[in-house]
């Protein structure tokens, strides 16, 4: 087997000269040693071709420059969640989440706790140097009391809280099977660190469960010490706060995990699981609604809680998918259950929606005055603003847009069912936007409510009422002239 380290490191000078054979880490930094022990464990256990290393931001991210294994970079703090995804997608993989203290114990605290409690066979290597190393030496969750940092120039006080002891915290959970804290400040401790990292990896190879190794590491740069002085600092200052040793080991009494099933990737097998149908739905549109945008139409539907904007957003996305296009629906619920604004962003794209948010929509459908006031000015030039004039009687001045106010609520009340006002609005939306033909809307409506049901008939009637009133209002309408019926 080839060495687990790359034969040449391209972090500096494109791997040329002596820099191609040495890590970029500061002199005395512990990351290089941890890399070495992890690489040796991978090699000893003969799992190089199965190993996936997940590293987030910070000094830990540079792992992928050195270890010749599968590598994934995760967002800050999200490495355990990404590692979990790798393990579920490929149960035979040996997945290692490699993280620093600012990453794991701060922004990633929720991810590490939940992943550890789940207990799936994963390995987490946690490098604790009591500081935010890469970003400038700020206080980390593991910074010691009275320790000076760039954000605690007079030392950490009680106002900043006590340092987090992550190994003890993880050990209290039911999910992990092995938790140990080690250090690097002398040959004896380094030997223990290597054994702990190997054991944590072995627990995954044997399918035993979740293993967590915390490594107390030196950061001479931000401690403003020499490498030798930093080692002494870790021993004399850090270790009393973060005692070394095994915090949990139930591997002797823990049965291996059951064999995880390979995930399904065949869409034909997933159809019934997802509640879809094998038969392709009928398509009524001649093509993409290019009169709104060449490739990606963005919509925003907004109102108070209970107005039905979220339902319409979901139906619109489903309708677009049935027509063969990519579509997304992202709900955003306001803090108010009634009043205020609750909105949803919908995108319909020819190929793929690249961003699901609609900060500058082509069309706004608003059910109340707060939504109209908040989102009306965000509609792009040439766009459409459609709103319930019964709830927002004053027509807004929005130059460069078509503004159409229709009394959705009053029409629904005349039908004897105020709750159908969203369907009145959807009918008006079909006429005013021309997103898809009427048949596309009705097909989505009937699929959602049941073909021929009384509820479907009532909502279809409301939909057609909305179409009719919109068609009458739009006769002779031009951009920049608000119309209120």
N, C-alpha and C positions, 0 to 999 in steps of 0.2 A: 504494500500500500504506500502511495506517495504521502509525504508529510501533509498534515492538515493545514499548515500555513502555506500561503502562496509562496512560490519560489522567489518572487520579487514584489516589493510593496510599492504601489504607485501613488501613495499619499503625498509625497513630496518629490519634486523634480522628475515626475513621470517615471519614477523607479530607476532613474539613472544614478550611477555611482554608488557610494556607500549608503546614501539615503534609501536606495532600493532594497536594503537588507536590514533596516532598523525601523522601529516604530517612530511615530512622530511625537509620542507623549513626552511631557516634560520630564527631566531627570528626577528619579525618585517616585514618579507616579505609579500607583499600584495597578493600573489597568493593564500594563504590559504583562505583569506576572499572572494576572487572572486570565488574560488571553492564553498564555502559555499553558496553564493548568487545564483550561477548558479544551484546548487543542489536544493535549496529551490524553485527556479522558476520552474524547471522541475517537482518537486513534487506538487506544487500548481496548475500547469496547467494540471496535470495528464497525462503527455506525456513520462513517463520514458521508456515504452516499445517501443516508437517510436523514441526516441532520439538517434542520432549518433553524437558523439563528435570527431572532427578532430583536432589533435594536431601535430605540426611539432617538430623540434629539439629545444634545449634550455630548460629553466626551464619549459616552457609551456607543454613540452612533457609528464611530469609526471602525467598529468590529469588522464590518464588511470589507474593509481594505486588507484585512490580514488573514481571516479564516476562509479556507477554500471549502465552504459548505453552502447550502442554500441560504440566502440572506434576504431578509425583508426589513425595510425601514418602516417604523410606525410613527404616527403622530405623537406629540408629547404626552406621555403617561398612558398611552393606549396599547403598549406592547403586550400585556397579558390578554387583552381582547383579541388582538391580531393573532397571537399564539394559539388561542383557543380555536379561532377559525381555521388555522392551519391543521390543527390536530383533528378537528371534526371532518375536514375535507379529505385528509389523508391520515387515517389512524396509525399507519405504519411509520409515520415520520417521527423522528426524535426532535422535539421542538424545545428550544431554549430561549427564554425571554431574558435579555441581558440589559440591566437598567441601573441608573444611578439614583442617589437619594433624592435629589430635587425632583426627579421624574417620577419615581415609584411612590415615594412617601408624601408627595404634594399633589400635583394635578392628577396623578394616576392612582390615588388611594382607593377610590371606589372600584377601579378595574382590578387591582391586585386582590382586594378583599373578596370580591365576588368570585373571581377565578379560583382563588385558593379555597374558598368554601365549597365550590363545586367539586373540587378534588380530582378532576381528570388527570391522568398521568402527564404531567408537564414539569419542566425544570426551570426555576427562576434563579438567576444569579444577580444578587443585589449588591452593588458596590457603594459603600457608605464612606465618604470622606468628609462628611459634616459641613459641606459647603456647596454652593452652586459654582462648579469649576469653570465650565466653558463660558458662561455669560457674564463673568466679572467678579465673582467672589461674594455674591449676596448670601444672606442667611438662608439656610435650608431647614427643612423640618427636623433634621438630625443635628443641627448646630448646637454646640454645648452652651450651657448657661455661662454668661460673662464672656463668651467668645466674641471677638471683634470681627465684623464683616463690613462690607461696603454699605450695607443697609442697617447694620447695628454698630456704628463706629465706636460707641461707648460700651459695647458688649451686649449680649442677649440678656434681657431682663424678664421678669415674670409677666410683663405686659405682652411679650411675644410668645408666651406659653413655654411649656417644657419640651425638650427634645423627644421625638417619637422613637420608641424602641420597637422597630418593626418585627424583628425575629420573635419577640415575646408576643406581639399582637397576632402575628400569623399563627403561632403555635397554639393559641387559644381556640382557634377555629376547628371545627370537626373534620373539614376536608383534607388538610395536609397530612401526610404520613411521616415526613422527615423534615425537620427544621434545625439548622445549626448556624452559629455565628463563629467566624474565624477571623484571623488577622494575618498580617504580612510582615511584621516588624523584625522578625529574626528567623533563622533557618528552621527552627522547631515549629513555629507558627505557620510558615510557608508550607511545610510538609503536611500539616494538618489541613491547611486550606486545599491543597491538591487532593487529599483523600476525600474531603467533604464534597468537593465539586464532582469527583468521580462517582462517589456514592449517590449523589443527587441525580446524576445522569443514569446511573445503573437502575435506580428505582423506576425510571421511565422505560428503560429497555425491558425490565421485568414486568412492566405493566402494573406496578404496585400502586402508584398514585402520585399526588402532587408533592414536589420536593422544593425546598426554599433554602438557599445558602446566602447569608449576609456576610460580606467581606469588609472588615475595617481596613480602609486604604488611606495612604498618605497623599496629600496634595501640597507639596512644598511651595508651589507658586503662590497660592492664596494664604498659606500659613506664614509666608515670608520667613521660611526656615530652610536650612540645607536638608538634603535627603536624609542624612543621619539624624539630624535634629527632629525632623518630621516623624521618623520612626519612634524616637523616644517620646514625642508628644502623643502619638497614638497609644503607646503602651501606658504612659503615665496619666494622660488626660481622658482619652476616649474609652479605654477599656473599663475603668471603674463605672462609667455611665452605661456602657454597652458590654456587659460581661460576656466572655467567650464561652463556648460550649454548646452541647446538644440541647435544644429547647424542647424537642419532641421527636420521638422515634417509636412508631408503632408498626414498623415494617414486619417485625417478627410475628405479629398476630393479625396482620391484615392480608386478606385474600387478594390475589391479583384482580384487577378490573376485568369484567366480562369483555369479550372481544367486541370492539365497536364495529358496527356495520359500515361498509363503504357507502358513502353518500350517493344518491341518485343524480346522474347528470343527463339521462335520456329524457327529453321533454315528453316523449310519448308515454312514458311510465309515470310522469309527474302530473299529467293532465287531470286525472281523477282525484289525486291527492289535493290539488289546489282548487278543486271545485269547478274546473273549467269543463268544456265539452269537446269531444273529439271532432265533431263536425264544425267546419269553419262557418262563422256567421255570414249572413248576406251583406254585401257592400252596396251602398247606394250612391256614394260620392263618385264623381268622374275623376277626381284627383285631389291633390292637396289644396287647401284654401289659400292659394298664392296671392289672392287679392289683399289678404291681411299681412302676409309675410312670405318670403320666398321659401324658407325652410323651417322656421320655428315661430309659432304663434304663442304669445304669452297672454294669459287671462288672469284676472283677479276677481273673486266673488266675495263680497263682504256684507255683513249685517250684524244684527244683535243675535245673541244665542237664541235658537229656536226659529229663526227666520228661514232656515233651510238652505243657506248658502253652501254649507259643507256637503249636503246631499247632492246639490246640483254640480258641485265640483267633482265629486266622485263619479256621477253619472256621465259628465262630459268627458272625463278621462277614459272611462270604459267605452264610451261611444267611439272615441278616436282610435282606441286599440282595435275595436271591432272593424273599423274601416281600414285597418292595416298599417297604422302609423304608431310611432312611439309616443307615449304620453305619460306625464307624471302629475300627481295630485299631492300637494303638501298642505295639510291643515295647520292653522295657527289660532289657537283658542285664546281669547282675551281673558282677563281676570274676572270679568262680569258674566254671570250666567244669563242675565238679561240686561239690555242696554249696552252702551259702549260699542265695540266692534270686534267681531270674530271673523277671520277671513281665511281664504284658501287660495293658493297659487296653483294654476294649471298651465302646463305646457303641452303643446302638440307639435311634433317635429316630423320631418320627412324621414329621417334616419334614426337619430339618437338625440335625446334631450341632454344637453351638456351641463345645464344648470337649472335646477327645478324652481328656483325663486323667480318672482315676477316683480322686480322693483320698478320697472317701467312697462306696464302691460299695454298690449294693443287694445284690449277691451276691459272695462270695469263694469261689473254688475253690482250695484249697491242697493241695499234694502233699507238703510236708515241714514239720517243726516250725518251722524258722526263718521260713518264709513265714507260717505260722499265727500265730506270736508277733508278727511285724512288722505284718501287715495285719489280723488279726482285730479289734483294737480300733478300726480305722478304719471298719468296716462300720456303716452308719447304723442307727438304731433301727428295729426291725421287719424288718431285713434277714436274709439267710441266709448262714451260714458252713458250708461243706461241705469236709471234709478227709479225708485218708487216715489212718485210725486206725492202720494198720500202721506208719506212719512217725512218727506223733505220738500215742503211746498215751495220753497224759494229756489228757483233755477240758478245754478252756479254759473259764473262767467269763466269759461275755459276756452280761451282763444285757440284756434287751430284744431279743435276736436269736434266731433259730432256729439251733441248732448241731447239725450232723449229722456224725458221724464214721463212715466206712465203710472197710473194709479193701480199698481198690482194688488194692494191690500183691498181696495174698494171693489175691484172686479171679483176677487176671491170671495169677499163677503156677500156680494150679490149672488154668487153661485151657492151660497149657503155653507161654505167651508173655507174659513179664513186660512187654514193651514195649507191650502193649495196655492197660496200667493207665490210660492217659489216656482210652481209649474206655470203660472201665468207669466212670470218673469222669464222662464226658460223659453216659452213660446215667442215672446218678444225678442229675446236674445237670438233665436234662430233667424228671424226675419231681419233684424237689424245688423247682425254680424255676418250672416251667410256662411257660418263656419262649416256646416254640413247640411245636406238636404233635410227636409222635414221628416222623411222616412227614417233617416239615421237616428234622429231624436226619439221618434216614437218606438223604434225597435228597442233602444236602450231602456226606455220607460217601461215597456211591456215586459221585458226580461227581468227588470227589477221588481215589478209589482205583480206579475202574473198575467198571462194572456187572458183577457176576457173577464177578469175579476172586477167586482164593483169598484174597488179602490182604483184600479187601473183606468176604468172608464171615467171616473170622476176627475182624475188627474189629467187624463187625455183631453177632456172637455176644457179644463182650465188652460191647458197648453194651447189649444186651438183659439181660445178667447184671446190669449196673449198675442198670438200671431196676427189675429185680425186687427186688434187695436194698434199694434205696431205698424202694420202695413198702412193703415189709414193715416197714422201720424207722420209717417215718413214721406208721404207724397209731397214732393216739392221741397223737402228739407235739404239745406246746404250746410257745409261746415261753418262753424262759428255762430250759428243761429240756434240757441237752445229751443227745444220744443217741449212744451208741457201740455199734457192732455188732462 
